[in-house]
Amino acid sequence: MKTITLCGSTRFKEQFEQANAYLTLKGNVVISLGFFEKSVGVVITDEQAELFAKIHLKKIDMSDEIFVIDVDGYIGESTRSEIDYAMKKGKSVNYFSDSELVKRDESLK
């Protein structure tokens, strides 16, 4: 059983939920975001953004790997820094765009 932290833009709430369910059903402990400010239109302060970034790095520290929600290849600045951080910490990095989730969705088109 692995512990996996989801990383990506908060605008991709649906894909976070899909990945969480998919990885959990495969027997993993999944750590996600506290909330999705961009998806629900919540405005946060700069101080809150800094706090959330620190919390997310702690989640990465607790994980064996990260799973990047890179819808249509999008990786923003914050997510890029999380990927770099995880790699420096020796964590595995996997991507939504390379997963069965995307392959399954594409086959339905």
C-alpha positions, 0 to 999 in steps of 0.5 A, spaced: 500 500 500 502 506 497 501 513 500 500 518 494 499 525 494 495 529 488 498 535 485 495 540 480 491 546 479 485 547 483 480 548 477 481 540 475 476 538 481 472 533 477 479 530 475 482 530 482 475 526 484 476 521 479 484 520 480 482 519 488 477 514 487 481 510 481 487 510 486 483 508 492 480 503 489 487 500 487 489 500 494 492 506 495 492 511 501 490 518 497 492 525 500 488 530 496 487 538 496 483 541 502 478 545 497 478 547 490 478 555 490 479 556 483 473 550 481 468 554 486 470 561 486 473 562 493 478 568 493 484 566 498 489 571 500 496 571 499 498 569 506 493 563 505 496 561 499 503 561 502 500 556 508 496 552 503 503 551 499 507 549 505 501 544 507 501 541 500 509 540 501 508 536 508 503 532 504 508 530 499 513 529 505 508 524 507 507 520 501 511 515 497 509 518 490 505 524 487 500 523 482 500 530 477 493 532 475 495 535 468 489 535 464 491 537 457 498 537 459 497 543 463 502 544 469 502 551 472 507 554 476 505 551 483 504 544 480 511 545 477 515 547 484 511 541 487 514 536 482 521 539 483 520 538 490 517 531 490 523 529 485 528 532 490 525 528 495 526 521 491 518 521 490 515 517 484 512 522 479 506 519 475 501 523 471 494 523 470 495 524 462 499 517 462 494 514 466 488 509 465 483 514 466 485 518 460 485 512 456 478 510 458 475 517 457 479 517 450 476 511 448 469 513 449 469 519 444 
